[in-house]
Amino acid sequence: MAMRPIQPSSDLIWMQHALALAKAARGHVWPNPPVGCVLIKKGVFLAEATTHPGGRPHAERAAIEQAAAKSGMSTEGATLYVTLEPCCHWGKTPPCTDAIIASRVRRVVCAIQDPDPRVNGGGFERLRNAGIEVSVGLCASQATRVMSGFFHRVRTGRAELLILEHESTPIPDGVDALLFTADGALSLCSRAPKGVKTTRIAQGTASDLLAGLADMGLTTVAVCADDPVAKELGAITNIRADRGAA
């Protein structure tokens, strides 16, 4: 099915809005990526949503449900803007593609394809097969930065590491957790849907540690540069100073 050309004057505005929503959700939605979604119909705003704390519900399903809850707000013929390819597999929730198809939106504008092997283009294919127009690539570089931890975890099997110049007691904005050494033991302070929790971490090799954090579902973890574990971890990873900038 032929893709309809992106309309920059309107599409760019709404995609940037979706990216702003996604950026605000960073650090709060692991094990899933921070995704933003906006529903527009004939230039009129219908709904917006992000991935919820704990990773569910996903942004697309939440936005569709929000629009449906508003009296007289039909999503038929609407355009859905989303920062990451909608999922097409069953996990703890049904596929977002099913909800999008059922909502009868006319068009989906997406920033970037999901590299997760369970998706990886399958979501776009499913939408197109249902007769929905799909445009991909608008603001892709910004979306990649906002979801850098998720993409890093998919690509390497390790959590992304952010080295902090100064000591931080609370978990910094935009990250899932903070690693720190106390009384000679390594601990992890992580965000949770209802606050934060601190757990002791068994310290093996640096690679094993970051892989273990990824297995927990973490995407981006911070550590202070002065912490004893920072030098070992920093030696196996490349941290961009502008991580997550949109």
C-alpha atoms as an extended CHARMM CRD file, in Angstrom:
* protein
*
       246  EXT
         1         1  MET       CA              0.0000000000        0.0000000000        0.0000000000  PROA      1               0.0000000000
         2         2  ALA       CA              1.4100000000        3.4210000000       -0.9630000000  PROA      2               0.0000000000
         3         3  MET       CA              2.3410000000        5.6820000000        1.9190000000  PROA      3               0.0000000000
         4         4  ARG       CA              0.7940000000        9.1330000000        2.0120000000  PROA      4               0.0000000000
         5         5  PRO       CA              3.3850000000       11.9560000000        2.1530000000  PROA      5               0.0000000000
         6         6  ILE       CA              3.7840000000       13.5730000000        5.5520000000  PROA      6               0.0000000000
         7         7  GLN       CA              2.1950000000       17.0290000000        5.9150000000  PROA      7               0.0000000000
         8         8  PRO       CA              4.8680000000       19.0000000000        7.8240000000  PROA      8               0.0000000000
         9         9  SER       CA              2.7180000000       21.9950000000        8.7590000000  PROA      9               0.0000000000
        10        10  SER       CA              0.3790000000       19.9660000000       10.9630000000  PROA      10              0.0000000000
        11        11  ASP       CA              2.1500000000       16.6630000000       11.4850000000  PROA      11              0.0000000000
        12        12  LEU       CA              5.3130000000       18.2210000000       12.8650000000  PROA      12              0.0000000000
        13        13  ILE       CA              3.4020000000       20.1740000000       15.4920000000  PROA      13              0.0000000000
        14        14  TRP       CA              1.5510000000       17.1340000000       16.8070000000  PROA      14              0.0000000000
        15        15  MET       CA              4.5600000000       14.8210000000       16.6600000000  PROA      15              0.0000000000
        16        16  GLN       CA              6.5920000000       17.2990000000       18.6720000000  PROA      16              0.0000000000
        17        17  HSD       CA              3.7620000000       17.3610000000       21.1950000000  PROA      17              0.0000000000
        18        18  ALA       CA              3.8170000000       13.5520000000       21.3660000000  PROA      18              0.0000000000
        19        19  LEU       CA              7.5990000000       13.6580000000       21.8720000000  PROA      19              0.0000000000
        20        20  ALA       CA              7.2180000000       16.1480000000       24.7170000000  PROA      20              0.0000000000
        21        21  LEU       CA              4.7930000000       13.7540000000       26.3890000000  PROA      21              0.0000000000
        22        22  ALA       CA              7.2320000000       10.8740000000       25.9180000000  PROA      22              0.0000000000
        23        23  LYS       CA             10.1510000000       12.8650000000       27.2850000000  PROA      23              0.0000000000
        24        24  ALA       CA              8.1940000000       13.7280000000       30.4360000000  PROA      24              0.0000000000
        25        25  ALA       CA              7.5470000000       10.0080000000       31.0170000000  PROA      25              0.0000000000
        26        26  ARG       CA             11.2130000000        8.9430000000       30.8840000000  PROA      26              0.0000000000
        27        27  GLY       CA             12.3510000000        7.1450000000       33.9930000000  PROA      27              0.0000000000
        28        28  HSD       CA              8.8170000000        6.3190000000       35.1380000000  PROA      28              0.0000000000
        29        29  VAL       CA              7.6170000000        3.6260000000       32.7210000000  PROA      29              0.0000000000
        30        30  TRP       CA             10.2450000000        0.8680000000       32.6510000000  PROA      30              0.0000000000
        31        31  PRO       CA             10.3600000000       -1.9510000000       31.5740000000  PROA      31              0.0000000000
        32        32  ASN       CA              8.6500000000       -0.3350000000       28.5710000000  PROA      32              0.0000000000
        33        33  PRO       CA              9.9000000000        2.6380000000       26.5600000000  PROA      33              0.0000000000
        34        34  PRO       CA              8.4640000000        6.1210000000       27.1740000000  PROA      34              0.0000000000
        35        35  VAL       CA              5.9780000000        6.6260000000       24.3510000000  PROA      35              0.0000000000
        36        36  GLY       CA              3.7490000000        9.6070000000       23.6300000000  PROA      36              0.0000000000
        37        37  CYS       CA              0.5340000000        9.5030000000       21.6150000000  PROA      37              0.0000000000
        38        38  VAL       CA             -1.8790000000       12.1920000000       20.3730000000  PROA      38              0.0000000000
        39        39  LEU       CA             -5.2220000000       11.7750000000       18.5760000000  PROA      39              0.0000000000
        40        40  ILE       CA             -6.3780000000       14.5250000000       16.1950000000  PROA      40              0.0000000000
        41        41  LYS       CA             -9.4800000000       14.6860000000       14.0020000000  PROA      41              0.0000000000
        42        42  LYS       CA             -9.9220000000       17.3980000000       11.3700000000  PROA      42              0.0000000000
        43        43  GLY       CA             -7.5040000000       19.6010000000       13.2510000000  PROA      43              0.0000000000
        44        44  VAL       CA             -9.3420000000       19.1190000000       16.5390000000  PROA      44              0.0000000000
        45        45  PHE       CA             -7.5670000000       17.6190000000       19.5530000000  PROA      45              0.0000000000
        46        46  LEU       CA             -9.2350000000       14.4440000000       20.8370000000  PROA      46              0.0000000000
        47        47  ALA       CA             -6.8800000000       12.9010000000       23.3870000000  PROA      47              0.0000000000
        48        48  GLU       CA             -3.2820000000       12.3970000000       24.4800000000  PROA      48              0.0000000000
        49        49  ALA       CA             -1.4840000000        9.8390000000       26.6220000000  PROA      49              0.0000000000
        50        50  THR       CA              1.8770000000        8.3840000000       27.5370000000  PROA      50              0.0000000000
        51        51  THR       CA              2.9620000000        4.9450000000       28.5800000000  PROA      51              0.0000000000
        52        52  HSD       CA              1.7300000000        4.5840000000       32.1610000000  PROA      52              0.0000000000
        53        53  PRO       CA              3.9780000000        3.9290000000       35.1930000000  PROA      53              0.0000000000
        54        54  GLY       CA              5.0200000000        0.2890000000       35.2440000000  PROA      54              0.0000000000
        55        55  GLY       CA              4.7550000000        0.1740000000       31.4620000000  PROA      55              0.0000000000
        56        56  ARG       CA              1.0210000000       -0.4090000000       31.0840000000  PROA      56              0.0000000000
        57        57  PRO       CA             -1.3080000000        0.5650000000       29.5930000000  PROA      57              0.0000000000
        58        58  HSD       CA              0.5680000000        1.6280000000       26.4980000000  PROA      58              0.0000000000
        59        59  ALA       CA              0.1840000000        5.1750000000       25.2200000000  PROA      59              0.0000000000
        60        60  GLU       CA             -1.9030000000        4.3020000000       22.1490000000  PROA      60              0.0000000000
        61        61  ARG       CA             -4.4840000000        2.2700000000       24.0190000000  PROA      61              0.0000000000
        62        62  ALA       CA             -4.7000000000        4.8690000000       26.8010000000  PROA      62              0.0000000000
        63        63  ALA       CA             -5.2780000000        7.6960000000       24.2990000000  PROA      63              0.0000000000
        64        64  ILE       CA             -7.9640000000        5.7540000000       22.4400000000  PROA      64              0.0000000000
        65        65  GLU       CA             -9.7420000000        4.8910000000       25.6950000000  PROA      65              0.0000000000
        66        66  GLN       CA             -9.5380000000        8.5250000000       26.7930000000  PROA      66              0.0000000000
        67        67  ALA       CA            -11.1210000000        9.7060000000       23.5470000000  PROA      67              0.0000000000
        68        68  ALA       CA            -13.8550000000        7.0720000000       23.8240000000  PROA      68              0.0000000000
        69        69  ALA       CA            -14.6880000000        8.2530000000       27.3330000000  PROA      69              0.0000000000
        70        70  LYS       CA            -15.4700000000       11.7500000000       26.0720000000  PROA      70              0.0000000000
        71        71  SER       CA            -19.0750000000       12.1680000000       24.9780000000  PROA      71              0.0000000000
        72        72  GLY       CA            -19.4110000000       12.6000000000       21.2340000000  PROA      72              0.0000000000
        73        73  MET       CA            -15.7010000000       12.1290000000       20.5470000000  PROA      73              0.0000000000
        74        74  SER       CA            -15.5110000000        9.4830000000       17.8120000000  PROA      74              0.0000000000
        75        75  THR       CA            -12.0420000000        8.4060000000       16.6590000000  PROA      75              0.0000000000
        76        76  GLU       CA            -13.2940000000        7.2820000000       13.2650000000  PROA      76              0.0000000000
        77        77  GLY       CA            -11.3190000000        9.0670000000       10.5680000000  PROA      77              0.0000000000
        78        78  ALA       CA             -8.8290000000       10.5260000000       13.0640000000  PROA      78              0.0000000000
        79        79  THR       CA             -5.0300000000       10.6710000000       12.8210000000  PROA      79              0.0000000000
        80        80  LEU       CA             -2.9520000000        9.0390000000       15.5490000000  PROA      80              0.0000000000
        81        81  TYR       CA              0.5290000000       10.4380000000       16.2410000000  PROA      81              0.0000000000
        82        82  VAL       CA              2.8470000000        8.1230000000       18.1610000000  PROA      82              0.0000000000
        83        83  THR       CA              6.5620000000        8.1960000000       18.8950000000  PROA      83              0.0000000000
        84        84  LEU       CA              7.2130000000        4.4350000000       18.5160000000  PROA      84              0.0000000000
        85        85  GLU       CA              5.7540000000        1.7140000000       16.2910000000  PROA      85              0.0000000000
        86        86  PRO       CA              2.6020000000        0.2480000000       17.9090000000  PROA      86              0.0000000000
        87        87  CYS       CA              3.0760000000       -3.2640000000       19.2940000000  PROA      87              0.0000000000
        88        88  CYS       CA              1.5170000000       -6.1720000000       17.4320000000  PROA      88              0.0000000000
        89        89  HSD       CA              2.1450000000       -9.0010000000       19.9140000000  PROA      89              0.0000000000
        90        90  TRP       CA              0.3570000000      -10.2510000000       22.9890000000  PROA      90              0.0000000000
        91        91  GLY       CA              2.1700000000       -9.6030000000       26.2650000000  PROA      91              0.0000000000
        92        92  LYS       CA              0.4550000000       -8.6810000000       29.5130000000  PROA      92              0.0000000000
        93        93  THR       CA             -1.9520000000       -6.6220000000       27.4120000000  PROA      93              0.0000000000
        94        94  PRO       CA             -3.4600000000       -7.0860000000       23.9170000000  PROA      94              0.0000000000
        95        95  PRO       CA             -1.6440000000       -5.5830000000       20.8980000000  PROA      95              0.0000000000
        96        96  CYS       CA             -1.9860000000       -1.8230000000       20.4260000000  PROA      96              0.0000000000
        97        97  THR       CA             -2.5100000000       -2.4490000000       16.7070000000  PROA      97              0.0000000000
        98        98  ASP       CA             -5.7910000000       -4.2060000000       17.5490000000  PROA      98              0.0000000000
        99        99  ALA       CA             -7.0030000000       -1.1780000000       19.5100000000  PROA      99              0.0000000000
       100       100  ILE       CA             -5.9810000000        1.1980000000       16.7170000000  PROA      100             0.0000000000
       101       101  ILE       CA             -7.7450000000       -0.8570000000       14.0510000000  PROA      101             0.0000000000
       102       102  ALA       CA            -10.8780000000       -1.1370000000       16.1880000000  PROA      102             0.0000000000
       103       103  SER       CA            -10.8750000000        2.6350000000       16.7600000000  PROA      103             0.0000000000
       104       104  ARG       CA            -11.1970000000        3.1580000000       12.9700000000  PROA      104             0.0000000000
       105       105  VAL       CA             -8.5550000000        5.8590000000       12.8060000000  PROA      105             0.0000000000
       106       106  ARG       CA             -7.6950000000        6.7460000000        9.2250000000  PROA      106             0.0000000000
       107       107  ARG       CA             -4.0030000000        7.4450000000        9.5240000000  PROA      107             0.0000000000
       108       108  VAL       CA             -1.0450000000        6.7400000000       11.8080000000  PROA      108             0.0000000000
       109       109  VAL       CA              2.0210000000        9.0060000000       11.8730000000  PROA      109             0.0000000000
       110       110  CYS       CA              4.9120000000        7.3580000000       13.7130000000  PROA      110             0.0000000000
       111       111  ALA       CA              8.3940000000        8.6320000000       14.4930000000  PROA      111             0.0000000000
       112       112  ILE       CA             10.3630000000        5.3870000000       14.4170000000  PROA      112             0.0000000000
       113       113  GLN       CA             10.1690000000        1.6260000000       13.9840000000  PROA      113             0.0000000000
       114       114  ASP       CA             10.3970000000       -0.5320000000       17.1060000000  PROA      114             0.0000000000
       115       115  PRO       CA             13.5840000000       -2.6870000000       17.0030000000  PROA      115             0.0000000000
       116       116  ASP       CA             12.0930000000       -5.2060000000       19.4380000000  PROA      116             0.0000000000
       117       117  PRO       CA             12.0720000000       -8.5080000000       17.4640000000  PROA      117             0.0000000000
       118       118  ARG       CA              8.4620000000       -9.0630000000       18.5070000000  PROA      118             0.0000000000
       119       119  VAL       CA              7.4840000000       -5.9110000000       16.5670000000  PROA      119             0.0000000000
       120       120  ASN       CA             10.1820000000       -4.6240000000       14.1670000000  PROA      120             0.0000000000
       121       121  GLY       CA              7.8860000000       -3.5450000000       11.3330000000  PROA      121             0.0000000000
       122       122  GLY       CA              5.1020000000       -6.0020000000       12.1000000000  PROA      122             0.0000000000
       123       123  GLY       CA              2.9600000000       -3.3090000000       13.6740000000  PROA      123             0.0000000000
       124       124  PHE       CA              3.1370000000       -1.1380000000       10.5690000000  PROA      124             0.0000000000
       125       125  GLU       CA              2.3440000000       -4.1100000000        8.3440000000  PROA      125             0.0000000000
       126       126  ARG       CA             -0.7060000000       -5.0150000000       10.3940000000  PROA      126             0.0000000000
       127       127  LEU       CA             -2.0400000000       -1.4650000000       10.2660000000  PROA      127             0.0000000000
       128       128  ARG       CA             -1.5020000000       -1.1610000000        6.5190000000  PROA      128             0.0000000000
       129       129  ASN       CA             -3.1770000000       -4.5150000000        5.9250000000  PROA      129             0.0000000000
       130       130  ALA       CA             -6.1960000000       -3.1040000000        7.7700000000  PROA      130             0.0000000000
       131       131  GLY       CA             -6.3380000000       -0.1770000000        5.3240000000  PROA      131             0.0000000000
       132       132  ILE       CA             -4.7990000000        2.4370000000        7.6280000000  PROA      132             0.0000000000
       133       133  GLU       CA             -2.3910000000        4.9270000000        6.0660000000  PROA      133             0.0000000000
       134       134  VAL       CA              0.9980000000        4.8400000000        7.7880000000  PROA      134             0.0000000000
       135       135  SER       CA              3.7310000000        7.5090000000        7.6580000000  PROA      135             0.0000000000
       136       136  VAL       CA              7.0520000000        6.7550000000        9.3570000000  PROA      136             0.0000000000
       137       137  GLY       CA             10.1460000000        8.8130000000       10.0880000000  PROA      137             0.0000000000
       138       138  LEU       CA              8.9720000000       12.2180000000       11.2940000000  PROA      138             0.0000000000
       139       139  CYS       CA             11.2460000000       13.3440000000       14.1700000000  PROA      139             0.0000000000
       140       140  ALA       CA             12.9900000000        9.9550000000       14.2150000000  PROA      140             0.0000000000
       141       141  SER       CA             16.2530000000       11.3200000000       15.6010000000  PROA      141             0.0000000000
       142       142  GLN       CA             14.4790000000       13.0440000000       18.4940000000  PROA      142             0.0000000000
       143       143  ALA       CA             12.4920000000        9.8990000000       19.2590000000  PROA      143             0.0000000000
       144       144  THR       CA             15.7070000000        7.8610000000       19.2950000000  PROA      144             0.0000000000
       145       145  ARG       CA             17.2210000000       10.1840000000       21.8970000000  PROA      145             0.0000000000
       146       146  VAL       CA             14.1170000000       10.1870000000       24.0730000000  PROA      146             0.0000000000
       147       147  MET       CA             14.0450000000        6.3670000000       24.0420000000  PROA      147             0.0000000000
       148       148  SER       CA             17.8200000000        5.8750000000       24.0170000000  PROA      148             0.0000000000
       149       149  GLY       CA             17.7990000000        3.5430000000       27.0270000000  PROA      149             0.0000000000
       150       150  PHE       CA             15.2170000000        1.2410000000       25.4550000000  PROA      150             0.0000000000
       151       151  PHE       CA             17.0540000000        1.1280000000       22.1270000000  PROA      151             0.0000000000
       152       152  HSD       CA             20.3630000000        0.5110000000       23.9080000000  PROA      152             0.0000000000
       153       153  ARG       CA             18.8710000000       -2.3940000000       25.8610000000  PROA      153             0.0000000000
       154       154  VAL       CA             17.4150000000       -3.9920000000       22.7180000000  PROA      154             0.0000000000
       155       155  ARG       CA             20.6710000000       -3.5340000000       20.7930000000  PROA      155             0.0000000000
       156       156  THR       CA             23.1910000000       -4.6230000000       23.4570000000  PROA      156             0.0000000000
       157       157  GLY       CA             21.2650000000       -6.5850000000       26.0760000000  PROA      157             0.0000000000
       158       158  ARG       CA             22.5260000000       -4.1220000000       28.7190000000  PROA      158             0.0000000000
       159       159  ALA       CA             21.0020000000       -1.1600000000       30.5040000000  PROA      159             0.0000000000
       160       160  GLU       CA             22.1690000000        2.2460000000       29.3140000000  PROA      160             0.0000000000
       161       161  LEU       CA             24.4710000000        3.9650000000       31.8010000000  PROA      161             0.0000000000
       162       162  LEU       CA             24.4610000000        7.6760000000       32.6280000000  PROA      162             0.0000000000
       163       163  ILE       CA             27.5380000000        8.9780000000       34.4820000000  PROA      163             0.0000000000
       164       164  LEU       CA             26.7000000000       11.8900000000       36.7790000000  PROA      164             0.0000000000
       165       165  GLU       CA             29.2530000000       14.6250000000       37.4170000000  PROA      165             0.0000000000
       166       166  HSD       CA             27.8990000000       15.2790000000       40.9010000000  PROA      166             0.0000000000
       167       167  GLU       CA             26.4990000000       13.0610000000       43.6210000000  PROA      167             0.0000000000
       168       168  SER       CA             22.7310000000       12.6120000000       43.4930000000  PROA      168             0.0000000000
       169       169  THR       CA             20.5790000000       11.3330000000       46.3370000000  PROA      169             0.0000000000
       170       170  PRO       CA             17.2140000000       11.2900000000       44.5550000000  PROA      170             0.0000000000
       171       171  ILE       CA             16.9620000000        9.4540000000       41.2590000000  PROA      171             0.0000000000
       172       172  PRO       CA             17.7760000000       11.9930000000       38.5260000000  PROA      172             0.0000000000
       173       173  ASP       CA             15.1030000000       13.0110000000       36.0620000000  PROA      173             0.0000000000
       174       174  GLY       CA             14.9100000000       10.8400000000       32.9620000000  PROA      174             0.0000000000
       175       175  VAL       CA             16.4490000000        7.6670000000       34.3770000000  PROA      175             0.0000000000
       176       176  ASP       CA             14.9110000000        4.5330000000       35.8490000000  PROA      176             0.0000000000
       177       177  ALA       CA             17.2890000000        3.9690000000       38.7460000000  PROA      177             0.0000000000
       178       178  LEU       CA             20.4200000000        5.1060000000       40.5930000000  PROA      178             0.0000000000
       179       179  LEU       CA             23.3480000000        2.8030000000       41.4060000000  PROA      179             0.0000000000
       180       180  PHE       CA             25.4210000000        3.6740000000       44.4730000000  PROA      180             0.0000000000
       181       181  THR       CA             27.9330000000        2.1300000000       46.8320000000  PROA      181             0.0000000000
       182       182  ALA       CA             27.2190000000        2.2920000000       50.5630000000  PROA      182             0.0000000000
       183       183  ASP       CA             29.2350000000        0.5820000000       53.2930000000  PROA      183             0.0000000000
       184       184  GLY       CA             31.1740000000       -1.2750000000       50.6310000000  PROA      184             0.0000000000
       185       185  ALA       CA             28.0560000000       -2.8030000000       49.0570000000  PROA      185             0.0000000000
       186       186  LEU       CA             26.3660000000       -1.9050000000       45.7900000000  PROA      186             0.0000000000
       187       187  SER       CA             22.7240000000       -0.8530000000       45.9640000000  PROA      187             0.0000000000
       188       188  LEU       CA             20.0760000000        0.1880000000       43.4690000000  PROA      188             0.0000000000
       189       189  CYS       CA             17.4200000000        2.8150000000       44.0780000000  PROA      189             0.0000000000
       190       190  SER       CA             14.7270000000        2.3500000000       41.4190000000  PROA      190             0.0000000000
       191       191  ARG       CA             11.4860000000        4.0600000000       40.5190000000  PROA      191             0.0000000000
       192       192  ALA       CA              8.3040000000        2.0470000000       40.9630000000  PROA      192             0.0000000000
       193       193  PRO       CA              4.6640000000        2.8550000000       40.1380000000  PROA      193             0.0000000000
       194       194  LYS       CA              4.0960000000        3.7520000000       43.8000000000  PROA      194             0.0000000000
       195       195  GLY       CA              7.3350000000        5.4140000000       44.8320000000  PROA      195             0.0000000000
       196       196  VAL       CA             10.9070000000        4.1170000000       44.9490000000  PROA      196             0.0000000000
       197       197  LYS       CA             12.6040000000        1.0630000000       46.3770000000  PROA      197             0.0000000000
       198       198  THR       CA             16.1970000000        0.2470000000       47.2840000000  PROA      198             0.0000000000
       199       199  THR       CA             17.7420000000       -3.1900000000       46.8440000000  PROA      199             0.0000000000
       200       200  ARG       CA             21.2200000000       -4.6670000000       47.2720000000  PROA      200             0.0000000000
       201       201  ILE       CA             22.8660000000       -5.7330000000       44.0260000000  PROA      201             0.0000000000
       202       202  ALA       CA             25.3380000000       -8.6020000000       43.6440000000  PROA      202             0.0000000000
       203       203  GLN       CA             28.3480000000       -7.1710000000       41.8410000000  PROA      203             0.0000000000
       204       204  GLY       CA             30.0310000000       -9.3530000000       39.2200000000  PROA      204             0.0000000000
       205       205  THR       CA             31.7390000000       -8.0600000000       36.0980000000  PROA      205             0.0000000000
       206       206  ALA       CA             30.6450000000       -4.7080000000       34.7230000000  PROA      206             0.0000000000
       207       207  SER       CA             29.0920000000       -6.3490000000       31.6820000000  PROA      207             0.0000000000
       208       208  ASP       CA             27.2230000000       -8.8720000000       33.8450000000  PROA      208             0.0000000000
       209       209  LEU       CA             25.9670000000       -6.0630000000       36.0830000000  PROA      209             0.0000000000
       210       210  LEU       CA             24.5080000000       -4.0100000000       33.2360000000  PROA      210             0.0000000000
       211       211  ALA       CA             23.0360000000       -7.1470000000       31.6510000000  PROA      211             0.0000000000
       212       212  GLY       CA             21.4590000000       -8.0670000000       34.9730000000  PROA      212             0.0000000000
       213       213  LEU       CA             19.9020000000       -4.6230000000       35.2540000000  PROA      213             0.0000000000
       214       214  ALA       CA             18.5160000000       -5.0270000000       31.7350000000  PROA      214             0.0000000000
       215       215  ASP       CA             17.0730000000       -8.4080000000       32.7120000000  PROA      215             0.0000000000
       216       216  MET       CA             15.2430000000       -6.6030000000       35.5190000000  PROA      216             0.0000000000
       217       217  GLY       CA             13.6490000000       -4.4410000000       32.8160000000  PROA      217             0.0000000000
       218       218  LEU       CA             15.6810000000       -1.2850000000       33.4570000000  PROA      218             0.0000000000
       219       219  THR       CA             16.5540000000        0.8610000000       30.4490000000  PROA      219             0.0000000000
       220       220  THR       CA             18.7000000000        3.7220000000       31.8050000000  PROA      220             0.0000000000
       221       221  VAL       CA             20.6050000000        3.6910000000       35.0970000000  PROA      221             0.0000000000
       222       222  ALA       CA             22.6690000000        6.5310000000       36.5830000000  PROA      222             0.0000000000
       223       223  VAL       CA             25.7940000000        6.3690000000       38.7320000000  PROA      223             0.0000000000
       224       224  CYS       CA             27.9010000000        9.1600000000       40.2140000000  PROA      224             0.0000000000
       225       225  ALA       CA             31.3570000000        9.5760000000       38.6400000000  PROA      225             0.0000000000
       226       226  ASP       CA             32.9520000000        9.4240000000       42.0980000000  PROA      226             0.0000000000
       227       227  ASP       CA             31.3390000000        6.1150000000       42.9860000000  PROA      227             0.0000000000
       228       228  PRO       CA             33.8100000000        3.1800000000       43.0220000000  PROA      228             0.0000000000
       229       229  VAL       CA             31.7520000000        1.2310000000       40.4800000000  PROA      229             0.0000000000
       230       230  ALA       CA             31.5630000000        4.0960000000       37.9680000000  PROA      230             0.0000000000
       231       231  LYS       CA             35.0460000000        3.6630000000       36.4900000000  PROA      231             0.0000000000
       232       232  GLU       CA             34.5530000000       -0.0530000000       35.8320000000  PROA      232             0.0000000000
       233       233  LEU       CA             31.1280000000        0.4940000000       34.2980000000  PROA      233             0.0000000000
       234       234  GLY       CA             32.1920000000        3.5030000000       32.2500000000  PROA      234             0.0000000000
       235       235  ALA       CA             34.9860000000        1.5110000000       30.6210000000  PROA      235             0.0000000000
       236       236  ILE       CA             32.5110000000       -0.7180000000       28.7420000000  PROA      236             0.0000000000
       237       237  THR       CA             29.9460000000        1.8320000000       27.6460000000  PROA      237             0.0000000000
       238       238  ASN       CA             29.7350000000        5.0550000000       25.6910000000  PROA      238             0.0000000000
       239       239  ILE       CA             27.6260000000        7.7520000000       27.3120000000  PROA      239             0.0000000000
       240       240  ARG       CA             26.4490000000       10.7240000000       25.2690000000  PROA      240             0.0000000000
       241       241  ALA       CA             26.3000000000       13.9940000000       27.1430000000  PROA      241             0.0000000000
       242       242  ASP       CA             23.0390000000       14.8850000000       25.3870000000  PROA      242             0.0000000000
       243       243  ARG       CA             21.2890000000       11.5840000000       26.1630000000  PROA      243             0.0000000000
       244       244  GLY       CA             17.5820000000       12.0030000000       25.7580000000  PROA      244             0.0000000000
       245       245  ALA       CA             17.5950000000       15.5930000000       24.5210000000  PROA      245             0.0000000000
       246       246  ALA       CA             14.6340000000       16.3240000000       22.2750000000  PROA      246             0.0000000000
